[in-house]
Amino acid sequence: MKELVELMAKTLVADPEAVSVEETIEEDVTIYELKVAESDLGRVIGREGKIAKAMRLIIRSAAARLEKKATVRIID
């Protein structure tokens, strides 16, 4: 799933080399912390957060198929 978050982010940003994803677990939820270049934050978040919401929905859905819980946290 970490690779999925990374792939989605790299296709959105202008500087794919600056994309990094860290996986942490808090309680029973896996959190994928996404870091991108400061100039690419707007591309990853989108207008009114629509792109970020869509990414979270995809990850939640994929995790639910595996009977797990997961989300994406964008680090600025």
ZIQUIWO-V744954 format. One record per helix or strand. SS is the DSSP state (H for helix, E for strand). FROM is the first residue (numbers start at 1). TO is the last residue. If there is no record, write none. Layout:
BEGIN
ss=SS from=FROM to=TO
ss=SS from=FROM to=TO
END
This chain:
BEGIN
ss=H from=2 to=12
ss=H from=16 to=18
ss=E from=20 to=26
ss=E from=29 to=35
ss=H from=38 to=45
ss=H from=47 to=65
ss=E from=69 to=75
END
